[in-house]
Amino acid sequence: MTRAPASLVVALLAVSLAGCSSSPASSFYRLKPDATLTTLGTAVPLHVVVNPVTIPALVDRPQIVVSLADNQVWPEEFQRWAEPLKGDIQRTIAADLAVLLGSEHVSTYALDASGLPTWRVRVDIMQFDSVLSSMATVDAQWTIWPPGNATPIIGHTLAHEPVQGQAYDALVAAHDRALGSVSRDVAAAILKNLPR
């Protein structure tokens, strides 16, 4: 058995380390409330809880999944969500609803112990599609349970938002606006069904 000269081993190790150091660094993104939203009419200090959100298994991963063509997607290894996407969406919708309703009592936590009348919201994301430099699409079914034993309110929102730029932060911002459309529909349904 022949041994590689020590100088060859050192050279190979140096090349290997250089290759590791040249790999791109990951970028991390999080959703945020839609900055264009304003209170719908008069502020209504309702108590609202946004329940855990469901999302498609395809996007339930740390990588941002982009659509390349019909039936072809790609998880971007170095473009990642900073936290689990379903929790990020839940938090973002709650923050949007707080603005839209003008209420400081919108939460992602149950308020059962308070004994106050509470509206409950569930959002099921059916599609969370990302096309870089083009379009962000959110297709959501949502259910609202008014306080007491009232009949649930069921609705659907399909939002397409153009991506205003080439970078991933522009894609994420488009998803912020698309989720803002979902939140706007939910808030409007709550206000429409307030007791007279």
N, C-alpha and C positions, 0 to 999 in steps of 0.2 A: 504494500500500500504506500503510495507516494503522498507526501505532504506538500501542501501549497506553501510557497515561500511566505515568510511573515510579511514582507512588503506587499504581496498581492492581497493577503487577507486585510491589511490595513487599508489598501486602496479600495477594495470592495466595500468595506465597512463605511468608508468616507462617502462613496457614491450612494450607498443605501441611505445614510443619514441625510445627505443632501436632497435626495428624492423625497424623504419624509418632510423636510422643512419647506419644500416648495409646494406642497399640496395646499389648496386654497383653504382659508379659514371659513368656518361656518358663520352665516348671518342669521340672527334670530328676530322674529317679528311677532307683534301681538296686535290684536284688533283693538279699536278704541271707539267710543261713542261717536256718532255722526255729528260733526260740528255744525252742520247746516240746520239741525232740528231746533224748533222753538215750541213753546207751550201751545197746545191746541186750545185756543179760547181761554177761558178763565181757569186758573190753577185749581186743581181738585186734589186735596191732600188725602188721597185714598191709600189704603194699605194693600200692596200688591206683592205677591211672591212669584218669582219666575222659577219654575221647577227645572230639574236637570233636562238638558236638551239632548236629543238624539241626532246623530249624524251618520251618513253612509260609511260603511267599513272602509271603503276606498280611500277616504280622506282622514280616517281616524288613526293618524300616525304623526310622528314629529315632523316629517318632511312635508313641504308644500308640494302638492300634487298638481301638475299642470297638464292641460289637454294639448296635445300636439296636432292631432288630426282626428277624423272620425274614428272612434273606437280605439284610439291610442293615447295613453297617458304616461306621464313620467314623474316619479317622486324625485324632487330635487334634493340631492344628498346634502348640499351645503347651503340650502335656503330652508330654514326650519321655523316652526312655531315655537315661541318661547315657553308656552305652557300647553297642556292638552287642549285641542281645538274646541271640543264640546263645552268645556268649562269657560273658555274665552268667549265663545258665542253667548252663553248664558249670562255672563257678567256684562257683556256689551249690550244685550237687549235690555237688561235691567236698568242700566245707566241711561239708555235711550228713553225708556218708558218714564223714568224719573223726570227727564226734561219735558217730554211731551205732555205729561199729566200735571207737571208743576208740583210734584209730590216728593217729599224727603223720605217717604215710607215705602220705597220700592226696594226689594231685597231678593237675594237668592237663598235665603234661609227661612224656614217655617216660622210663623209667628203665632202658633197655636196657643202658647202660654199667655199671650197678651189678652186673649178674649175679645179682640177687636174684629169687626167685620173685615174679611180679607178676600181679595180677588186673587185667584190662582191662574197662572198662565203656563201652558206647556207648548213648546215649539219642537216640531219634528222636521229637521232639515232633510228634504228628499234629494236635493242636488246642491252641491257646493262646488261649482265649476270655475276653474281658473285658466284663462287663456292670456298668456303674457303679452303685453302691448296691445291687447284687444278688448277683452270683456270679462267681467266677473258676473257670475249668475248664481243666485240663491233662490231655490224653490222650497217654500216652507208651508207646511200645514200646521195650524195652531188651534188650540182649544183654550177657552177661558171659562173658568168656573166662578160665577158670581158668589157673593156670600150667601150662606144658607143653602137651601136645597133647590135653587133655581136651575132651570135647564141650561146645560152648557152651551156656549156660543162657539161654533166651529167656523173656521175660515181658512183661506188659502192666499198666499202671496207668491207671485213669480216676479223677481226683480232682476233686470239686466242693467249693469252699470259699466259704461266705457272706462277703460284703463287709460288714464291721462299721463302717459309716459312709458318709458321702456323698462324701468327698473321694477324690482319686486315690491318696493315700498308703494309704488303707484298701484300695483295689483291689490295689495292689502287695503289701501285706501278705498279702492273701488268696492271691496267686500264690506268695508265700514258703511258705505252709502247704501249698498244693497240690504244689509241688515237693518239700516235705518228705515228703509221702506217697509220691511216686515214689522218693525216696532210701531211705525206710524199707523199701519192697518190695525194692529192689536189695540193701540191706544184709542183709535177712533171707534172700534167696536165696544170697548169698555164705556166710553163716554155716551155712546148711543143707547146703551142698556142701563144707565144709571136710573135708580128709582126717581120718579117724578114727584 
